[in-house]
Amino acid sequence: MSTATLPSIEWSAAQLDELFASSPAGEIPAGRGKGTAVIHPGGRATKPLAAVTRVGFWQGKVFRPTTGDLKNMLSPFSLLGIRAEVYTAASWYDNKPCIVLDYSKSSKLAGRVRDEIREVAPGHYLGVVYLGARRTRVYFFLDFE
């Protein structure tokens, strides 16, 4: 996929699911990934919710492959917090390889959260969010450029 055809927050949940299913896990990223939350994909509120989330709460993730973890960039100041363990495993979505962002052992606040990401283009990842064993309709993009 070229950068001209990167997924958009305007895509529907079905389009994002299809893209996730057809993408490889990719390599575990390193460094800062700029995040975009995709809440209610394809709806009128998607863009405003993404903007509010970025300004007020979540800007992305900082991956540290040497320690096998990440921290989220939080608040308008990109403070690092909410740690997750990072590893490759089978996806809960389709049992194919993905990169798992596992908060169960590292965060009391987000202990029931599991994110899965796949590389949809070089340096561009699509993530899906699970709360417990149930997938939510929240997606996110991480861009490493």
BELHU-V631949 format. One record per helix or strand. SS is the DSSP state (helix for helix, strand for strand). FROM is the first residue (numbers start at 1). LEN is the number of residues. If there is no record, write none. Layout:
ss: (SS/SS)
from: (FROM/FROM)
len: (LEN/LEN)
This chain:
ss: (helix/helix/strand/strand/helix/strand/strand/strand/strand/strand/strand/strand)
from: (3/13/24/31/46/58/69/79/97/113/124/134)
len: (3/10/1/9/11/7/6/12/6/9/8/10)
